[in-house]
Amino acid sequence: MRIVVVYKEQNDYTRTVIDFLHDFEHQTGHELETIDPDTAEGMLFCDTYGIVDYPTIIATSDNGEMQNTWNGLPLPTISEVSYYVQ
């Protein structure tokens, strides 16, 4: 399973996302992958999964199939996202 947090670093919500990432790692022991949608990799990723709102958290299976997505604020709970961590 792959969980990716897509967000822009210089935004009003950035502190909220950084706090979520820190708390998630502290509570679960897993670090979430992050992608900036303004990079080439980020644009391709967003196009692939139809992501247009930020922040977005997306869980995909090992073969890339989307399992769940959370768009915008408020962010999901840590337990909702940790369900997809293996």
N, C-alpha and C positions, 0 to 999 in steps of 0.2 A: 504494500500500500504506500502511496506517495501523498503527502499533504503539503500543499504549497500556499503560502500567504503572498498575495499580490497586492503591493501598495507602493505609493510614491513617498519618498523620504521627506520631502519638504512640503508637508500639508498639515492642516488643522488636526487631523486624526493620527498623525505619526506617533505621538507620545502614547496614545491608547494602544496602538498596535505593538509598539516596543514593550510596553508593560505586559501585554498579553503573551508575547513571545517569551519574555523572561519568566513569568508566572507558569506558563505551560512547561517550560524546561525544568523549573524548580519542582513542580508537582508531579511530573511524569517521568523525568529523566530523559526525555526525548527532545531534540532540537528540531524545530520546524524549518523547512526550506522557505526562503523568501525570493521573490522575483520583483524587480522594478519594471513596470510596464513601459517605461520610456527607453529601455534598451532593446537591441535587436532580438535577443532571446525572449525578452518579456513580451514584445509585440507579437512574435510568432506564437508564444504560449497563449496569449489572450485571444488571438485570432482562432486558434485551434479549438478553444473551449468557449468562445463567445463571451468573454469577460469584458464588460464595459464599465462596471461600477467598481470603485475602490474604497476601502479595502475589500478584497474577496479572499476567502479561504476555500480551497477546493481539495477534495479527497478523490484520488484516482486509484484504480486497481493497478496491478503490476503491468498489465497490458495497455494501460492508458485510458481505460473506460472510466468516465466520470461516475463516482459513487454518490457524492453529495457536494453541495456548494452553499456557502453563506455569503451574502452580498451586503456591503455597507455596514453601518453601525445601527444598533449595538452589535458587537461581536458575539459569536456563540459562546456558550459556557465551555470551560476546559473539558468537562466530562463529555460533552457532545462531540468535540473534536478528537479526544483521546480514544474514543471507540474505534477510530480508524487507524490507530497506531498499532503496529505489530512488532 
